[in-house]
Amino acid sequence: MSTIAAALLAADVRGSRPREEVLRDFLQRLPWRTVPEVARVRRHWETCFPRSVVARTGLEEMLSALHARGMHLGIVTNGEVRFQAPKITQLSIGRYLSTVVISEAVQVQKPDPRIFAHALAAIGCAAVHTWFVGDHPIHDVLGAAAVGLRPIWLMGVQLWPPEHPAPRWQIAGLSELLTMV
């Protein structure tokens, strides 16, 4: 792994830190000749990172299969619209989605129940009939469970916090969802 990639992964802490903290930490981890301003690195990040996003293994196949079965699919994500929307476009998955709820647009973040309510209203489903797949134990799994959704933990990104009981539904890869339907 390159020094730059290692510094970015270390600063990012598996996606759990605010972006400005990540960028400041990233700048401190590398041996710059002249340290750039955080604002300049942020502009570069916002321009380049969304175009560099790579789908998880099995994403396209899973979305296609579930969509073909008539399921309403959506995304609920924390972040800024100008950052999250281009990633969804880059992945070319919009045709499968009934809704995309980005926290900045609705002014509430996961795990707040209101963000899940936005998504449920947009797809027209009751929480009890809706699955929510996520990789963050608190924001995704516990947040979804608190509003009555069926939470499914996508393992491998965040560690499960030992102070909470392990979730009932867990998957190691997206293709496993197809066997659960």
MODELLER restraints for C-alpha pairs under 7 A, 6 or more apart:
rsr = mdl.restraints
at = mdl.atoms
rsr.add(forms.Gaussian(group=physical.xy_distance, feature=features.Distance(at['CA:7:A'], at['CA:26:A']), mean=5.94, stdev=0.5))
rsr.add(forms.Gaussian(group=physical.xy_distance, feature=features.Distance(at['CA:7:A'], at['CA:29:A']), mean=5.89, stdev=0.5))
rsr.add(forms.Gaussian(group=physical.xy_distance, feature=features.Distance(at['CA:7:A'], at['CA:30:A']), mean=6.93, stdev=0.5))
rsr.add(forms.Gaussian(group=physical.xy_distance, feature=features.Distance(at['CA:8:A'], at['CA:26:A']), mean=5.74, stdev=0.5))
rsr.add(forms.Gaussian(group=physical.xy_distance, feature=features.Distance(at['CA:11:A'], at['CA:22:A']), mean=5.12, stdev=0.5))
rsr.add(forms.Gaussian(group=physical.xy_distance, feature=features.Distance(at['CA:11:A'], at['CA:25:A']), mean=5.52, stdev=0.5))
rsr.add(forms.Gaussian(group=physical.xy_distance, feature=features.Distance(at['CA:11:A'], at['CA:26:A']), mean=5.46, stdev=0.5))
rsr.add(forms.Gaussian(group=physical.xy_distance, feature=features.Distance(at['CA:12:A'], at['CA:22:A']), mean=5.30, stdev=0.5))
rsr.add(forms.Gaussian(group=physical.xy_distance, feature=features.Distance(at['CA:14:A'], at['CA:157:A']), mean=6.47, stdev=0.5))
rsr.add(forms.Gaussian(group=physical.xy_distance, feature=features.Distance(at['CA:14:A'], at['CA:158:A']), mean=6.63, stdev=0.5))
rsr.add(forms.Gaussian(group=physical.xy_distance, feature=features.Distance(at['CA:23:A'], at['CA:38:A']), mean=6.45, stdev=0.5))
rsr.add(forms.Gaussian(group=physical.xy_distance, feature=features.Distance(at['CA:23:A'], at['CA:42:A']), mean=6.95, stdev=0.5))
rsr.add(forms.Gaussian(group=physical.xy_distance, feature=features.Distance(at['CA:24:A'], at['CA:38:A']), mean=6.33, stdev=0.5))
rsr.add(forms.Gaussian(group=physical.xy_distance, feature=features.Distance(at['CA:27:A'], at['CA:35:A']), mean=6.99, stdev=0.5))
rsr.add(forms.Gaussian(group=physical.xy_distance, feature=features.Distance(at['CA:46:A'], at['CA:83:A']), mean=6.21, stdev=0.5))
rsr.add(forms.Gaussian(group=physical.xy_distance, feature=features.Distance(at['CA:50:A'], at['CA:83:A']), mean=6.69, stdev=0.5))
rsr.add(forms.Gaussian(group=physical.xy_distance, feature=features.Distance(at['CA:50:A'], at['CA:86:A']), mean=5.61, stdev=0.5))
rsr.add(forms.Gaussian(group=physical.xy_distance, feature=features.Distance(at['CA:50:A'], at['CA:87:A']), mean=4.63, stdev=0.5))
rsr.add(forms.Gaussian(group=physical.xy_distance, feature=features.Distance(at['CA:50:A'], at['CA:90:A']), mean=6.99, stdev=0.5))
rsr.add(forms.Gaussian(group=physical.xy_distance, feature=features.Distance(at['CA:51:A'], at['CA:87:A']), mean=6.69, stdev=0.5))
rsr.add(forms.Gaussian(group=physical.xy_distance, feature=features.Distance(at['CA:51:A'], at['CA:90:A']), mean=6.00, stdev=0.5))
rsr.add(forms.Gaussian(group=physical.xy_distance, feature=features.Distance(at['CA:53:A'], at['CA:87:A']), mean=6.23, stdev=0.5))
rsr.add(forms.Gaussian(group=physical.xy_distance, feature=features.Distance(at['CA:55:A'], at['CA:91:A']), mean=6.41, stdev=0.5))
rsr.add(forms.Gaussian(group=physical.xy_distance, feature=features.Distance(at['CA:58:A'], at['CA:174:A']), mean=5.81, stdev=0.5))
rsr.add(forms.Gaussian(group=physical.xy_distance, feature=features.Distance(at['CA:58:A'], at['CA:175:A']), mean=5.65, stdev=0.5))
rsr.add(forms.Gaussian(group=physical.xy_distance, feature=features.Distance(at['CA:59:A'], at['CA:174:A']), mean=6.35, stdev=0.5))
rsr.add(forms.Gaussian(group=physical.xy_distance, feature=features.Distance(at['CA:62:A'], at['CA:174:A']), mean=6.59, stdev=0.5))
rsr.add(forms.Gaussian(group=physical.xy_distance, feature=features.Distance(at['CA:62:A'], at['CA:175:A']), mean=5.81, stdev=0.5))
rsr.add(forms.Gaussian(group=physical.xy_distance, feature=features.Distance(at['CA:62:A'], at['CA:178:A']), mean=6.74, stdev=0.5))
rsr.add(forms.Gaussian(group=physical.xy_distance, feature=features.Distance(at['CA:63:A'], at['CA:96:A']), mean=6.39, stdev=0.5))
rsr.add(forms.Gaussian(group=physical.xy_distance, feature=features.Distance(at['CA:64:A'], at['CA:96:A']), mean=6.83, stdev=0.5))
rsr.add(forms.Gaussian(group=physical.xy_distance, feature=features.Distance(at['CA:67:A'], at['CA:96:A']), mean=5.98, stdev=0.5))
rsr.add(forms.Gaussian(group=physical.xy_distance, feature=features.Distance(at['CA:72:A'], at['CA:98:A']), mean=5.78, stdev=0.5))
rsr.add(forms.Gaussian(group=physical.xy_distance, feature=features.Distance(at['CA:72:A'], at['CA:123:A']), mean=6.37, stdev=0.5))
rsr.add(forms.Gaussian(group=physical.xy_distance, feature=features.Distance(at['CA:73:A'], at['CA:96:A']), mean=6.65, stdev=0.5))
rsr.add(forms.Gaussian(group=physical.xy_distance, feature=features.Distance(at['CA:73:A'], at['CA:97:A']), mean=4.91, stdev=0.5))
rsr.add(forms.Gaussian(group=physical.xy_distance, feature=features.Distance(at['CA:73:A'], at['CA:98:A']), mean=5.45, stdev=0.5))
rsr.add(forms.Gaussian(group=physical.xy_distance, feature=features.Distance(at['CA:73:A'], at['CA:99:A']), mean=6.98, stdev=0.5))
rsr.add(forms.Gaussian(group=physical.xy_distance, feature=features.Distance(at['CA:74:A'], at['CA:97:A']), mean=5.02, stdev=0.5))
rsr.add(forms.Gaussian(group=physical.xy_distance, feature=features.Distance(at['CA:74:A'], at['CA:98:A']), mean=5.52, stdev=0.5))
rsr.add(forms.Gaussian(group=physical.xy_distance, feature=features.Distance(at['CA:74:A'], at['CA:99:A']), mean=4.69, stdev=0.5))
rsr.add(forms.Gaussian(group=physical.xy_distance, feature=features.Distance(at['CA:74:A'], at['CA:100:A']), mean=5.51, stdev=0.5))
rsr.add(forms.Gaussian(group=physical.xy_distance, feature=features.Distance(at['CA:75:A'], at['CA:99:A']), mean=6.49, stdev=0.5))
rsr.add(forms.Gaussian(group=physical.xy_distance, feature=features.Distance(at['CA:75:A'], at['CA:100:A']), mean=4.74, stdev=0.5))
rsr.add(forms.Gaussian(group=physical.xy_distance, feature=features.Distance(at['CA:75:A'], at['CA:101:A']), mean=6.03, stdev=0.5))
rsr.add(forms.Gaussian(group=physical.xy_distance, feature=features.Distance(at['CA:76:A'], at['CA:100:A']), mean=6.09, stdev=0.5))
rsr.add(forms.Gaussian(group=physical.xy_distance, feature=features.Distance(at['CA:76:A'], at['CA:101:A']), mean=4.72, stdev=0.5))
rsr.add(forms.Gaussian(group=physical.xy_distance, feature=features.Distance(at['CA:76:A'], at['CA:102:A']), mean=6.02, stdev=0.5))
rsr.add(forms.Gaussian(group=physical.xy_distance, feature=features.Distance(at['CA:76:A'], at['CA:119:A']), mean=6.94, stdev=0.5))
rsr.add(forms.Gaussian(group=physical.xy_distance, feature=features.Distance(at['CA:77:A'], at['CA:101:A']), mean=6.33, stdev=0.5))
rsr.add(forms.Gaussian(group=physical.xy_distance, feature=features.Distance(at['CA:77:A'], at['CA:102:A']), mean=5.07, stdev=0.5))
rsr.add(forms.Gaussian(group=physical.xy_distance, feature=features.Distance(at['CA:77:A'], at['CA:103:A']), mean=6.18, stdev=0.5))
rsr.add(forms.Gaussian(group=physical.xy_distance, feature=features.Distance(at['CA:78:A'], at['CA:102:A']), mean=5.82, stdev=0.5))
rsr.add(forms.Gaussian(group=physical.xy_distance, feature=features.Distance(at['CA:78:A'], at['CA:103:A']), mean=4.74, stdev=0.5))
rsr.add(forms.Gaussian(group=physical.xy_distance, feature=features.Distance(at['CA:78:A'], at['CA:109:A']), mean=5.62, stdev=0.5))
rsr.add(forms.Gaussian(group=physical.xy_distance, feature=features.Distance(at['CA:78:A'], at['CA:110:A']), mean=6.42, stdev=0.5))
rsr.add(forms.Gaussian(group=physical.xy_distance, feature=features.Distance(at['CA:79:A'], at['CA:102:A']), mean=6.32, stdev=0.5))
rsr.add(forms.Gaussian(group=physical.xy_distance, feature=features.Distance(at['CA:79:A'], at['CA:103:A']), mean=5.68, stdev=0.5))
rsr.add(forms.Gaussian(group=physical.xy_distance, feature=features.Distance(at['CA:79:A'], at['CA:104:A']), mean=5.98, stdev=0.5))
rsr.add(forms.Gaussian(group=physical.xy_distance, feature=features.Distance(at['CA:80:A'], at['CA:102:A']), mean=6.90, stdev=0.5))
rsr.add(forms.Gaussian(group=physical.xy_distance, feature=features.Distance(at['CA:80:A'], at['CA:103:A']), mean=6.95, stdev=0.5))
rsr.add(forms.Gaussian(group=physical.xy_distance, feature=features.Distance(at['CA:80:A'], at['CA:104:A']), mean=5.14, stdev=0.5))
rsr.add(forms.Gaussian(group=physical.xy_distance, feature=features.Distance(at['CA:81:A'], at['CA:102:A']), mean=6.21, stdev=0.5))
rsr.add(forms.Gaussian(group=physical.xy_distance, feature=features.Distance(at['CA:81:A'], at['CA:104:A']), mean=6.24, stdev=0.5))
rsr.add(forms.Gaussian(group=physical.xy_distance, feature=features.Distance(at['CA:81:A'], at['CA:105:A']), mean=6.60, stdev=0.5))
rsr.add(forms.Gaussian(group=physical.xy_distance, feature=features.Distance(at['CA:88:A'], at['CA:94:A']), mean=6.72, stdev=0.5))
rsr.add(forms.Gaussian(group=physical.xy_distance, feature=features.Distance(at['CA:98:A'], at['CA:123:A']), mean=6.11, stdev=0.5))
rsr.add(forms.Gaussian(group=physical.xy_distance, feature=features.Distance(at['CA:99:A'], at['CA:119:A']), mean=6.80, stdev=0.5))
rsr.add(forms.Gaussian(group=physical.xy_distance, feature=features.Distance(at['CA:99:A'], at['CA:122:A']), mean=6.22, stdev=0.5))
rsr.add(forms.Gaussian(group=physical.xy_distance, feature=features.Distance(at['CA:99:A'], at['CA:123:A']), mean=6.51, stdev=0.5))
rsr.add(forms.Gaussian(group=physical.xy_distance, feature=features.Distance(at['CA:101:A'], at['CA:119:A']), mean=6.17, stdev=0.5))
rsr.add(forms.Gaussian(group=physical.xy_distance, feature=features.Distance(at['CA:103:A'], at['CA:109:A']), mean=4.97, stdev=0.5))
rsr.add(forms.Gaussian(group=physical.xy_distance, feature=features.Distance(at['CA:108:A'], at['CA:114:A']), mean=6.88, stdev=0.5))
rsr.add(forms.Gaussian(group=physical.xy_distance, feature=features.Distance(at['CA:108:A'], at['CA:115:A']), mean=5.94, stdev=0.5))
rsr.add(forms.Gaussian(group=physical.xy_distance, feature=features.Distance(at['CA:109:A'], at['CA:115:A']), mean=6.25, stdev=0.5))
rsr.add(forms.Gaussian(group=physical.xy_distance, feature=features.Distance(at['CA:110:A'], at['CA:139:A']), mean=5.03, stdev=0.5))
rsr.add(forms.Gaussian(group=physical.xy_distance, feature=features.Distance(at['CA:110:A'], at['CA:140:A']), mean=6.85, stdev=0.5))
rsr.add(forms.Gaussian(group=physical.xy_distance, feature=features.Distance(at['CA:110:A'], at['CA:143:A']), mean=6.60, stdev=0.5))
rsr.add(forms.Gaussian(group=physical.xy_distance, feature=features.Distance(at['CA:111:A'], at['CA:138:A']), mean=6.84, stdev=0.5))
rsr.add(forms.Gaussian(group=physical.xy_distance, feature=features.Distance(at['CA:111:A'], at['CA:139:A']), mean=4.35, stdev=0.5))
rsr.add(forms.Gaussian(group=physical.xy_distance, feature=features.Distance(at['CA:111:A'], at['CA:140:A']), mean=6.50, stdev=0.5))
rsr.add(forms.Gaussian(group=physical.xy_distance, feature=features.Distance(at['CA:111:A'], at['CA:143:A']), mean=4.31, stdev=0.5))
rsr.add(forms.Gaussian(group=physical.xy_distance, feature=features.Distance(at['CA:112:A'], at['CA:143:A']), mean=6.73, stdev=0.5))
rsr.add(forms.Gaussian(group=physical.xy_distance, feature=features.Distance(at['CA:113:A'], at['CA:143:A']), mean=6.79, stdev=0.5))
rsr.add(forms.Gaussian(group=physical.xy_distance, feature=features.Distance(at['CA:113:A'], at['CA:147:A']), mean=6.07, stdev=0.5))
rsr.add(forms.Gaussian(group=physical.xy_distance, feature=features.Distance(at['CA:120:A'], at['CA:126:A']), mean=6.55, stdev=0.5))
rsr.add(forms.Gaussian(group=physical.xy_distance, feature=features.Distance(at['CA:120:A'], at['CA:127:A']), mean=6.82, stdev=0.5))
rsr.add(forms.Gaussian(group=physical.xy_distance, feature=features.Distance(at['CA:127:A'], at['CA:147:A']), mean=6.96, stdev=0.5))
rsr.add(forms.Gaussian(group=physical.xy_distance, feature=features.Distance(at['CA:127:A'], at['CA:148:A']), mean=5.39, stdev=0.5))
rsr.add(forms.Gaussian(group=physical.xy_distance, feature=features.Distance(at['CA:127:A'], at['CA:149:A']), mean=4.75, stdev=0.5))
rsr.add(forms.Gaussian(group=physical.xy_distance, feature=features.Distance(at['CA:128:A'], at['CA:148:A']), mean=5.69, stdev=0.5))
rsr.add(forms.Gaussian(group=physical.xy_distance, feature=features.Distance(at['CA:128:A'], at['CA:149:A']), mean=5.54, stdev=0.5))
rsr.add(forms.Gaussian(group=physical.xy_distance, feature=features.Distance(at['CA:130:A'], at['CA:149:A']), mean=5.52, stdev=0.5))
rsr.add(forms.Gaussian(group=physical.xy_distance, feature=features.Distance(at['CA:130:A'], at['CA:150:A']), mean=6.17, stdev=0.5))
rsr.add(forms.Gaussian(group=physical.xy_distance, feature=features.Distance(at['CA:131:A'], at['CA:149:A']), mean=5.76, stdev=0.5))
rsr.add(forms.Gaussian(group=physical.xy_distance, feature=features.Distance(at['CA:131:A'], at['CA:150:A']), mean=4.56, stdev=0.5))
rsr.add(forms.Gaussian(group=physical.xy_distance, feature=features.Distance(at['CA:131:A'], at['CA:151:A']), mean=5.92, stdev=0.5))
rsr.add(forms.Gaussian(group=physical.xy_distance, feature=features.Distance(at['CA:132:A'], at['CA:144:A']), mean=6.47, stdev=0.5))
rsr.add(forms.Gaussian(group=physical.xy_distance, feature=features.Distance(at['CA:132:A'], at['CA:149:A']), mean=6.39, stdev=0.5))
rsr.add(forms.Gaussian(group=physical.xy_distance, feature=features.Distance(at['CA:132:A'], at['CA:150:A']), mean=5.94, stdev=0.5))
rsr.add(forms.Gaussian(group=physical.xy_distance, feature=features.Distance(at['CA:132:A'], at['CA:151:A']), mean=4.85, stdev=0.5))
rsr.add(forms.Gaussian(group=physical.xy_distance, feature=features.Distance(at['CA:132:A'], at['CA:152:A']), mean=5.95, stdev=0.5))
rsr.add(forms.Gaussian(group=physical.xy_distance, feature=features.Distance(at['CA:133:A'], at['CA:151:A']), mean=6.01, stdev=0.5))
rsr.add(forms.Gaussian(group=physical.xy_distance, feature=features.Distance(at['CA:133:A'], at['CA:152:A']), mean=4.67, stdev=0.5))
rsr.add(forms.Gaussian(group=physical.xy_distance, feature=features.Distance(at['CA:133:A'], at['CA:153:A']), mean=5.94, stdev=0.5))
rsr.add(forms.Gaussian(group=physical.xy_distance, feature=features.Distance(at['CA:133:A'], at['CA:154:A']), mean=6.51, stdev=0.5))
rsr.add(forms.Gaussian(group=physical.xy_distance, feature=features.Distance(at['CA:134:A'], at['CA:140:A']), mean=5.06, stdev=0.5))
rsr.add(forms.Gaussian(group=physical.xy_distance, feature=features.Distance(at['CA:134:A'], at['CA:141:A']), mean=6.29, stdev=0.5))
rsr.add(forms.Gaussian(group=physical.xy_distance, feature=features.Distance(at['CA:134:A'], at['CA:152:A']), mean=6.46, stdev=0.5))
rsr.add(forms.Gaussian(group=physical.xy_distance, feature=features.Distance(at['CA:134:A'], at['CA:153:A']), mean=5.40, stdev=0.5))
rsr.add(forms.Gaussian(group=physical.xy_distance, feature=features.Distance(at['CA:134:A'], at['CA:154:A']), mean=5.51, stdev=0.5))
rsr.add(forms.Gaussian(group=physical.xy_distance, feature=features.Distance(at['CA:135:A'], at['CA:153:A']), mean=5.66, stdev=0.5))
rsr.add(forms.Gaussian(group=physical.xy_distance, feature=features.Distance(at['CA:135:A'], at['CA:154:A']), mean=4.64, stdev=0.5))
rsr.add(forms.Gaussian(group=physical.xy_distance, feature=features.Distance(at['CA:135:A'], at['CA:155:A']), mean=6.07, stdev=0.5))
rsr.add(forms.Gaussian(group=physical.xy_distance, feature=features.Distance(at['CA:135:A'], at['CA:157:A']), mean=6.08, stdev=0.5))
rsr.add(forms.Gaussian(group=physical.xy_distance, feature=features.Distance(at['CA:135:A'], at['CA:158:A']), mean=6.40, stdev=0.5))
rsr.add(forms.Gaussian(group=physical.xy_distance, feature=features.Distance(at['CA:136:A'], at['CA:158:A']), mean=5.83, stdev=0.5))
rsr.add(forms.Gaussian(group=physical.xy_distance, feature=features.Distance(at['CA:137:A'], at['CA:160:A']), mean=5.98, stdev=0.5))
rsr.add(forms.Gaussian(group=physical.xy_distance, feature=features.Distance(at['CA:141:A'], at['CA:151:A']), mean=5.07, stdev=0.5))
rsr.add(forms.Gaussian(group=physical.xy_distance, feature=features.Distance(at['CA:141:A'], at['CA:152:A']), mean=6.52, stdev=0.5))
rsr.add(forms.Gaussian(group=physical.xy_distance, feature=features.Distance(at['CA:141:A'], at['CA:153:A']), mean=6.04, stdev=0.5))
rsr.add(forms.Gaussian(group=physical.xy_distance, feature=features.Distance(at['CA:144:A'], at['CA:150:A']), mean=6.98, stdev=0.5))
rsr.add(forms.Gaussian(group=physical.xy_distance, feature=features.Distance(at['CA:144:A'], at['CA:151:A']), mean=5.71, stdev=0.5))
rsr.add(forms.Gaussian(group=physical.xy_distance, feature=features.Distance(at['CA:145:A'], at['CA:151:A']), mean=5.70, stdev=0.5))
rsr.add(forms.Gaussian(group=physical.xy_distance, feature=features.Distance(at['CA:151:A'], at['CA:169:A']), mean=6.88, stdev=0.5))
rsr.add(forms.Gaussian(group=physical.xy_distance, feature=features.Distance(at['CA:152:A'], at['CA:169:A']), mean=4.92, stdev=0.5))
rsr.add(forms.Gaussian(group=physical.xy_distance, feature=features.Distance(at['CA:152:A'], at['CA:170:A']), mean=5.41, stdev=0.5))
rsr.add(forms.Gaussian(group=physical.xy_distance, feature=features.Distance(at['CA:153:A'], at['CA:167:A']), mean=6.99, stdev=0.5))
rsr.add(forms.Gaussian(group=physical.xy_distance, feature=features.Distance(at['CA:153:A'], at['CA:169:A']), mean=6.37, stdev=0.5))
rsr.add(forms.Gaussian(group=physical.xy_distance, feature=features.Distance(at['CA:153:A'], at['CA:170:A']), mean=4.69, stdev=0.5))
rsr.add(forms.Gaussian(group=physical.xy_distance, feature=features.Distance(at['CA:153:A'], at['CA:171:A']), mean=6.19, stdev=0.5))
rsr.add(forms.Gaussian(group=physical.xy_distance, feature=features.Distance(at['CA:154:A'], at['CA:170:A']), mean=6.10, stdev=0.5))
rsr.add(forms.Gaussian(group=physical.xy_distance, feature=features.Distance(at['CA:154:A'], at['CA:171:A']), mean=5.11, stdev=0.5))
rsr.add(forms.Gaussian(group=physical.xy_distance, feature=features.Distance(at['CA:154:A'], at['CA:172:A']), mean=5.84, stdev=0.5))
rsr.add(forms.Gaussian(group=physical.xy_distance, feature=features.Distance(at['CA:154:A'], at['CA:173:A']), mean=6.77, stdev=0.5))
rsr.add(forms.Gaussian(group=physical.xy_distance, feature=features.Distance(at['CA:155:A'], at['CA:170:A']), mean=6.78, stdev=0.5))
rsr.add(forms.Gaussian(group=physical.xy_distance, feature=features.Distance(at['CA:155:A'], at['CA:171:A']), mean=6.10, stdev=0.5))
rsr.add(forms.Gaussian(group=physical.xy_distance, feature=features.Distance(at['CA:155:A'], at['CA:172:A']), mean=5.23, stdev=0.5))
rsr.add(forms.Gaussian(group=physical.xy_distance, feature=features.Distance(at['CA:156:A'], at['CA:172:A']), mean=6.88, stdev=0.5))
